[in-house]
């Protein structure tokens, strides 16, 4: 792809927009961001806090440890952390810098302040509203984040409207985001093979550095269910096992409150881990050059974003499935495969694990990531060894784009009722 091709700049922009650093699971961090901004608008420590969230937000925030809180979990902890120690200008690193005294203050505030959580009446899968009031009740603030994790669409102070932009579903356009419909498997492959690495080096080097650090911590420490260590102990140190285990270890650490940042993909730290860590492991094993690893990461990241574009940020469809399939495409390239290998890796992997559901952020995500990465690897080696799934085999359609579209329909439309039932089960209703 030539630099003069308008898609070139768009693909670079998409990577810069999506591959950002986040401290902690992104749904509770988005709640912390909304709370931190609402506290700024209020101009005082709130005496009353109300959080209304869509079911998918509640599902992904209720069971995960919020970093820099001393091990606290859930929506209330996320809101308290944002109010007491958050810096809204840091976006998804809103609570990245919390002092030991602030950790104590978060616990005290959480114990002393009424924080109510309600199921928002909304048609959006991604919707957060935080309302604050001071001790007198005379001053209030409101912040709404919708569609994606940093998209503040409404701000109010004392009932006065400060910011009001339509959500995407209301006909609005996500401010500052490049149109993802420009992505295609053919275009992604062309871009990945020809991009000047210096144009994408900064975001990819940060992804390599951050996500490597957290998988190493995941293996060294005692985090979550220790899926990575269990896999290595049970199945050996083969590169295929190691790729799955290291990705799982990073997720275990992240889900359990590890205070290391992750570079995300499609709004998800777990997906950012899944598209990158297996490629780092394979590149080390194969002796790949830095350039080859960077090109593989361009491929993997954009393939994951392409798949998730049709599904949406949050769904009953486990995002690790898309990320694992994308990792399979990147591994295919590192192993000497071409465009067809990458496409068939994606199609085969999606066919294998398309039914995996998302039941929120928690330690079992690590196990799902391990299986998704394994499916990506199997999807590639199947085609390398002359085997594949064909159009008409279940959800598989003839052509990679058609298969991606059928999976998008499943995740976006077909699993909507499934998502609602998952949420009801998780909330005990």
C-alpha positions in Angstrom: 0.0 0.0 0.0 1.5 3.3 -1.1 1.6 6.2 1.4 -0.4 8.2 -1.0 -3.3 5.8 -0.7 -5.8 7.5 1.6 -6.3 4.2 3.5 -2.6 4.3 4.6 -3.2 7.3 6.9 -6.5 5.8 8.0 -5.0 2.5 9.0 -2.2 4.3 11.0 -4.8 6.5 12.7 -6.9 3.4 13.7 -3.9 1.8 15.4 -3.2 5.0 17.3 -6.8 5.3 18.3 -7.2 1.7 19.5 -3.8 0.9 20.9 -3.8 3.0 24.0 -2.7 2.2 27.5 -5.2 1.4 30.3 -4.7 0.7 33.9 -7.1 -2.1 35.0 -10.1 -3.6 33.3 -11.5 -1.0 31.0 -15.2 -1.1 32.1 -14.6 -0.3 35.7 -11.9 2.2 34.6 -14.5 3.9 32.4 -16.7 4.2 35.5 -13.8 5.7 37.4 -13.3 8.1 34.5 -16.9 9.3 34.5 -16.7 9.6 38.3 -13.5 11.6 38.2 -14.9 14.0 35.6 -18.1 14.4 37.6 -16.1 15.2 40.7 -14.2 17.9 38.8 -17.5 19.4 37.6 -19.0 19.3 41.1 -15.9 21.0 42.6 -16.3 19.2 46.0 -16.2 15.8 47.5 -19.6 14.3 46.8 -21.8 13.1 49.7 -24.0 11.1 47.4 -23.1 9.0 44.3 -25.4 7.4 41.8 -24.2 5.1 39.0 -26.5 3.9 36.3 -25.0 1.5 33.8 -26.1 -0.8 31.0 -26.2 -4.5 31.6 -23.0 -5.2 29.7 -21.1 -2.6 31.8 -22.4 -4.2 35.0 -21.5 -7.6 33.8 -17.9 -6.6 33.1 -17.4 -4.4 36.2 -19.0 -6.3 39.1 -16.4 -9.0 39.7 -13.0 -7.6 38.7 -10.4 -6.1 41.1 -9.9 -2.3 40.6 -6.2 -1.5 40.7 -4.8 0.9 43.3 -7.7 0.2 45.7 -6.1 -2.4 48.0 -8.0 -5.3 46.3 -11.5 -3.8 46.2 -13.9 -5.1 43.5 -16.8 -3.8 41.6 -18.6 -0.7 40.4 -18.8 1.1 43.8 -15.0 0.7 44.2 -14.4 2.0 40.7 -16.5 5.1 41.3 -14.9 5.7 44.7 -11.4 5.4 43.2 -12.3 7.9 40.5 -13.7 10.4 42.9 -11.0 10.2 45.5 -7.9 9.8 43.4 -8.8 10.1 39.7 -7.4 12.4 37.1 -9.9 12.6 34.2 -7.3 14.0 31.8 -5.4 10.7 32.0 -8.3 8.9 30.2 -8.0 5.1 30.8 -5.1 5.7 33.1 -7.4 7.8 35.3 -6.3 5.9 38.5 -2.7 5.0 37.4 -1.1 7.3 40.0 -2.6 6.7 43.4 -0.6 7.2 46.6 -0.8 4.9 49.6 -2.7 7.5 51.5 -5.2 7.7 48.7 -5.7 3.9 48.7 -6.7 4.3 52.4 -8.9 7.2 51.6 -10.7 5.3 48.9 -11.6 2.6 51.4 -12.8 5.1 53.9 -14.9 7.0 51.3 -16.4 3.8 50.1 -17.4 2.8 53.7 -18.8 6.3 54.6 -20.6 7.4 51.4 -23.8 6.0 49.9 -23.0 4.8 46.3 -26.1 3.4 44.5 -25.8 1.3 41.4 -28.8 0.8 39.1 -29.5 -0.9 35.8 -29.8 1.9 33.2 -32.9 2.0 31.0 -31.0 2.2 27.7 -30.8 0.7 24.3 -27.0 0.9 24.3 -24.7 -1.9 25.2 -22.2 0.6 26.5 -23.7 3.3 28.7 -22.6 4.8 32.0 -24.2 7.7 33.9 -22.6 9.1 37.1 -24.6 11.6 39.2 -23.0 13.3 42.2 -24.3 15.7 44.8 -22.5 17.7 47.6 -23.5 17.5 51.3 -26.0 20.3 51.0 -27.7 18.9 48.0 -27.6 22.3 46.4 -24.8 21.4 43.9 -24.9 18.4 41.5 -23.0 17.1 38.5 -23.6 14.5 35.9 -21.4 12.7 33.4 -22.4 10.2 30.7 -20.1 8.0 28.8 -21.6 6.0 25.9 -20.6 3.8 22.9 -16.9 3.5 24.0 -14.8 3.9 27.1 -13.7 7.5 26.8 -16.6 9.0 24.9 -18.2 11.5 27.2 -21.4 12.5 25.5 -23.1 14.5 28.3 -21.9 16.8 31.1 -24.1 18.8 33.6 -23.3 21.1 36.5 -26.2 22.1 38.8 -28.6 21.1 36.1 -27.0 23.3 33.5 -26.0 21.4 30.3 -22.3 21.8 29.5 -21.8 19.1 26.9 -24.4 17.2 24.9 -23.6 15.2 21.8 -25.6 12.4 20.3 -24.6 8.8 20.8 -23.7 6.8 17.7 -27.1 5.0 17.8 -28.8 8.5 17.8 -27.1 9.4 14.6 -24.0 10.9 16.0 -20.4 10.2 14.9 -17.9 9.1 17.4 -15.8 12.2 17.8 -12.2 11.9 16.6 -12.5 8.3 15.4 -11.6 7.1 12.0 -14.3 5.2 10.1 -13.5 1.5 10.7 -15.4 0.4 7.5 -12.2 1.2 5.6 -10.8 -2.1 7.0 -10.7 -5.3 5.0 -8.5 -8.4 5.2 -7.0 -7.7 1.8 -6.3 -4.1 2.8 -4.9 -5.0 6.2 -2.5 -7.6 4.7 -1.3 -5.1 2.1 -0.8 -2.4 4.7 0.9 -4.7 7.2 3.4 -5.9 4.5 4.3 -2.4 3.2 3.8 0.1 6.1 6.9 2.1 7.0 7.5 0.7 10.5 8.5 4.1 11.8 4.9 5.2 11.2 3.6 2.7 13.7 6.6 1.9 15.8 5.7 4.0 18.9 2.3 2.4 19.5 3.6 -1.1 18.8 6.7 -0.8 21.0 4.5 0.3 23.9 2.2 -2.7 23.3 5.2 -5.0 23.3 6.8 -3.5 26.4 3.6 -3.2 28.5 2.0 -6.5 27.6 5.3 -8.4 27.9 5.8 -6.9 31.4 2.4 -8.0 32.6 2.7 -11.6 31.2 6.0 -12.0 32.9 4.5 -10.7 36.2 1.5 -13.1 35.7 3.9 -16.1 35.5 6.1 -14.9 38.3 3.4 -14.0 40.8 0.3 -15.6 42.3 -2.6 -14.0 40.3 -6.1 -15.2 39.9 -6.4 -18.9 38.9 -2.7 -19.0 37.6 -3.9 -20.5 34.3 -0.5 -19.8 32.7 1.5 -21.6 35.3 -0.9 -24.5 35.4 -0.7 -24.9 31.6 3.1 -24.8 31.6 3.3 -27.3 34.4 0.7 -29.7 32.9 1.5 -29.5 29.2 5.1 -28.5 28.9 7.0 -25.6 27.4 6.3 -26.1 23.7 5.9 -22.8 21.9 2.2 -23.4 21.2 1.6 -24.0 24.9 3.8 -21.1 25.9 1.9 -18.7 23.6 -1.4 -19.6 25.2 0.0 -19.7 28.8 1.7 -16.3 28.6 -1.4 -14.6 27.3 -3.5 -16.3 30.0 -1.0 -15.3 32.7 -1.2 -11.6 31.6 -5.0 -11.8 31.8 -4.9 -13.4 35.2 -2.7 -10.6 36.6 -4.9 -7.9 35.0 -8.2 -9.4 36.2 -6.8 -9.7 39.7 -5.7 -6.1 40.2 -2.1 -6.1 39.0 -1.0 -2.4 38.9 0.7 -2.7 35.5 -0.8 -1.0 32.4 -1.8 -2.9 29.3 -2.1 -1.6 25.8 -5.6 -2.5 24.7 -7.3 -3.4 21.5 -11.0 -2.7 20.6 -11.4 -1.2 24.1 -10.3 -4.3 25.9 -7.1 -5.1 27.7 -7.7 -8.8 27.4 -8.0 -8.5 23.7 -4.9 -6.3 23.6 -3.1 -9.0 25.4 -4.4 -11.8 23.1 -3.4 -10.1 19.9 0.1 -9.3 21.0 1.5 -11.7 23.7 1.4 -14.9 21.6 3.2 -13.1 18.7 6.0 -11.9 21.1 6.4 -15.6 22.2 6.5 -16.9 18.7 8.8 -14.2 17.5 11.3 -15.1 20.3 11.0 -18.8 19.4 11.4 -18.3 15.7 14.1 -15.7 15.9 12.0 -13.2 14.0 13.4 -9.8 13.4 12.0 -6.7 15.0 10.5 -5.7 11.7 8.7 -9.1 11.3 7.3 -8.8 14.8 6.1 -5.3 14.1 4.4 -6.3 10.8 2.8 -9.3 12.5 1.4 -7.0 15.2 0.0 -4.6 12.6 -1.7 -7.6 11.0 -3.0 -9.1 14.3 -4.2 -5.8 15.8 -6.1 -4.6 12.7 -7.7 -8.0 12.0 -9.1 -8.0 15.5 -10.4 -4.5 15.2 -11.9 -5.4 11.8 -13.8 -8.3 13.4 -15.0 -6.3 16.4 -16.2 -3.4 14.3 -19.3 -5.5 13.2 -19.9 -6.9 16.6 -19.6 -3.8 18.8 -17.5 -3.1 21.9 -19.6 -5.2 24.3 -21.6 -8.3 23.5 -22.4 -11.8 24.7 -19.7 -12.9 22.2 -16.4 -13.3 23.9 -14.0 -10.8 22.4 -11.0 -13.2 23.0 -12.4 -15.3 20.1 -11.8 -12.5 17.6 -8.4 -11.6 19.2 -7.3 -15.3 19.2 -8.2 -15.6 15.5 -6.3 -12.4 14.8 -3.3 -13.8 16.7 -3.5 -16.9 14.4 -3.1 -14.6 11.4 -0.1 -12.9 12.9 1.5 -16.2 13.8 0.9 -17.5 10.3 2.9 -14.5 8.9 5.7 -15.0 11.4 5.9 -18.7 10.4 6.4 -17.8 6.8 2.7 -18.0 5.7 1.1 -15.7 3.2 -2.2 -13.9 2.8 -4.2 -17.1 2.3 -2.7 -18.7 5.4 -3.7 -15.6 7.4 -7.3 -15.6 6.1 -7.8 -19.3 6.7 -6.3 -19.1 10.2 -9.0 -16.5 10.9 -11.9 -18.5 9.3 -10.8 -21.8 10.9 -10.4 -20.3 14.4 -13.7 -18.5 14.3 -15.4 -21.8 13.3 -13.8 -23.6 16.2 -14.7 -21.3 19.1 -17.5 -19.0 17.8 -19.9 -20.2 20.6 -17.8 -18.9 23.5 -19.8 -16.4 25.6 -18.8 -13.4 27.6 -19.9 -13.6 31.2 -18.0 -10.6 32.4 -14.5 -9.8 33.4 -13.0 -12.1 36.0 -10.2 -14.7 36.4 -11.8 -17.3 34.0 -11.1 -14.8 31.2 -7.6 -16.2 31.3 -8.8 -19.7 30.5 -10.9 -18.4 27.6 -7.9 -16.5 26.2 -5.8 -19.6 26.3 -8.4 -21.5 24.3 -8.9 -18.7 21.9 -5.2 -18.4 21.2 -5.0 -22.2 20.8 -7.8 -22.0 18.2 -5.9 -19.3 16.3 -2.8 -21.5 16.2 -4.8 -24.6 15.2 -6.6 -22.5 12.6 -3.3 -21.7 11.0 -1.6 -25.1 11.2 -4.8 -26.8 9.8 -4.4 -24.8 6.6 -0.6 -25.1 6.6 -1.1 -28.9 6.6 -3.8 -28.9 3.9 -6.9 -28.9 6.1 -9.7 -26.3 6.4 -13.3 -25.6 7.0 -15.4 -24.8 4.0 -18.3 -22.4 3.2 -21.5 -24.0 4.4 -19.8 -25.6 7.5 -22.0 -24.0 10.1 -21.2 -20.3 10.3 -18.4 -20.5 7.8 -19.1 -18.7 4.5 -17.2 -18.8 1.3 -14.6 -16.0 1.6 -13.1 -14.5 4.7 -15.1 -11.3 4.7 -18.4 -13.2 4.5 -17.3 -15.4 7.4 -16.4 -12.3 9.5 -19.8 -10.8 8.6 -21.6 -13.9 9.7 -19.8 -13.9 13.0 -20.6 -10.2 13.4 -24.3 -11.0 12.9 -24.1 -13.7 15.6 -22.3 -11.5 18.1 -24.3 -8.3 17.4 -27.8 -9.6 16.7 -28.1 -13.3 17.4 -26.6 -13.2 20.9 -28.5 -10.1 22.2 -31.0 -12.3 24.1 -28.2 -14.4 25.3 -26.5 -11.4 26.8 -29.6 -10.3 28.6 -30.0 -13.8 30.1 -26.3 -13.9 31.1 -26.8 -10.6 32.9 -30.0 -11.8 34.7 -28.2 -14.9 35.8 -25.2 -12.9 37.1 -27.4 -10.5 39.0 -29.4 -13.4 40.5 -32.7 -12.3 39.0 
